[in-house]
Amino acid sequence: QVQLVESGGGLVQAGGSLRLSCAAAGNRRTFSTYTMGWFRQTPGKVREFVASIAWTSGSTSYADSVKGRFTISRDNAKNTVFLQMNSLKPEDTAVYYCARSPSTTPATHYGSYDYWGQGTQVTVSS
């Protein structure tokens, strides 16, 4: 069983920063060769890929819309993944979800992920 719990969302002004965390619970082997990702979703739209990181190698992948502004990282000892979001824009407003993929390389497709957190709201005001 895998449990993912996000935190760190909130309300911020445009240009500001937020850091999201995703604490993963389960057998350590569950994460040792997998990929962790962040997605976001707004009402009426499909869940959108944001960033992902391969747990072992640390290789990362980003959506074009967040490159240079967002950084994904992980703390292996704490089974935690972070998403540092800088220079936030109103269009970044969404519910952000953490997810796990059995892929050993950074996966970007929604269908590659098998476990999801409950989501955390990020609102960026203009």
C-alpha positions as CSV (number, residue, x, y, z in Angstrom):
1,Q,0.0,0.0,0.0
2,V,1.3,3.4,-0.9
3,Q,0.1,6.7,0.6
4,L,1.0,10.1,-0.7
5,V,0.2,13.3,1.3
6,E,0.8,16.7,-0.2
7,S,1.2,19.9,1.8
8,G,2.4,23.5,1.3
9,G,-0.3,24.9,-0.9
10,G,-1.9,28.3,-0.3
11,L,-2.6,31.8,-1.6
12,V,0.3,33.8,-3.0
13,Q,0.6,37.0,-5.1
14,A,1.9,36.8,-8.6
15,G,5.7,36.8,-8.6
16,G,5.8,35.0,-5.3
17,S,7.0,31.5,-4.3
18,L,5.6,28.4,-2.7
19,R,7.1,25.0,-1.8
20,L,5.0,21.9,-2.0
21,S,5.9,18.7,-0.2
22,C,4.8,15.2,-0.8
23,A,5.4,12.6,1.9
24,A,5.3,9.1,0.7
25,A,4.5,6.2,3.0
26,G,5.0,2.5,2.2
27,N,7.8,-0.1,1.7
28,R,11.0,1.7,1.0
29,R,11.5,-0.6,-2.0
30,T,8.2,0.9,-3.3
31,F,10.1,4.1,-4.1
32,S,13.7,3.0,-4.6
33,T,13.4,2.6,-8.4
34,Y,10.3,4.5,-9.2
35,T,9.5,8.0,-10.4
36,M,7.6,10.7,-8.5
37,G,5.7,13.4,-10.3
38,W,3.6,16.5,-9.8
39,F,0.5,17.2,-11.8
40,R,-2.1,20.0,-11.6
41,Q,-5.7,20.4,-12.5
42,T,-8.2,23.2,-12.8
43,P,-12.0,22.7,-13.0
44,G,-13.1,21.3,-16.4
45,K,-9.6,20.5,-17.6
46,V,-7.5,17.4,-17.7
47,R,-4.8,16.8,-15.2
48,E,-1.6,18.4,-16.5
49,F,1.9,17.2,-16.1
50,V,4.2,19.6,-14.2
51,A,7.4,17.9,-13.3
52,S,8.8,14.5,-12.4
53,I,12.0,13.0,-10.9
54,A,13.4,9.5,-11.0
55,W,13.9,8.4,-7.5
56,T,17.3,6.7,-7.9
57,S,19.1,8.8,-10.6
58,G,17.5,12.1,-9.8
59,S,16.9,12.7,-13.5
60,T,14.1,15.3,-13.9
61,S,11.5,16.4,-16.5
62,Y,9.5,19.6,-16.7
63,A,6.5,20.9,-18.6
64,D,7.6,23.8,-20.8
65,S,5.2,26.1,-19.0
66,V,7.2,25.8,-15.7
67,K,10.8,25.3,-16.9
68,G,13.1,27.8,-15.3
69,R,10.5,28.6,-12.6
70,F,9.8,25.3,-10.8
71,T,12.2,22.8,-9.4
72,I,11.5,19.3,-8.3
73,S,13.7,17.5,-5.8
74,R,13.6,14.6,-3.3
75,D,14.9,13.6,0.0
76,N,15.5,9.9,-0.1
77,A,15.9,9.5,3.6
78,K,12.6,11.0,4.3
79,N,10.7,9.6,1.3
80,T,9.6,13.1,0.4
81,V,9.4,15.0,-2.9
82,F,9.3,18.7,-3.2
83,L,8.2,21.2,-5.8
84,Q,9.7,24.6,-5.4
85,M,7.6,27.1,-7.3
86,N,9.1,30.6,-8.0
87,S,7.8,33.5,-10.1
88,L,4.3,32.2,-9.8
89,K,1.7,33.4,-12.3
90,P,-2.1,33.5,-12.0
91,E,-2.3,30.7,-14.6
92,D,-0.4,28.4,-12.2
93,T,-3.6,28.4,-10.0
94,A,-4.7,24.8,-9.7
95,V,-5.0,21.8,-7.4
96,Y,-1.5,20.2,-7.4
97,Y,-1.2,16.4,-7.1
98,C,1.7,14.2,-6.2
99,A,1.9,10.8,-7.9
100,R,4.1,7.7,-8.2
101,S,5.0,5.9,-11.4
102,P,6.6,2.5,-11.6
103,S,8.8,4.0,-14.5
104,T,12.5,4.1,-13.8
105,T,12.8,7.3,-15.9
106,P,10.9,10.5,-15.4
107,A,7.4,9.8,-16.7
108,T,5.3,12.7,-18.1
109,H,2.0,10.9,-19.0
110,Y,-0.9,10.8,-16.6
111,G,-1.5,7.1,-17.4
112,S,2.0,6.2,-16.3
113,Y,1.1,6.9,-12.6
114,D,-0.6,4.4,-10.3
115,Y,-0.8,6.2,-6.9
116,W,-2.0,9.7,-6.3
117,G,-2.3,12.0,-3.3
118,Q,-5.4,14.0,-2.4
119,G,-4.1,17.3,-3.8
120,T,-3.3,20.7,-2.4
121,Q,-4.7,24.0,-3.7
122,V,-2.4,26.7,-5.0
123,T,-4.0,30.1,-5.8
124,V,-2.0,32.9,-7.4
125,S,-3.6,36.3,-7.3
126,S,-2.8,39.0,-9.8
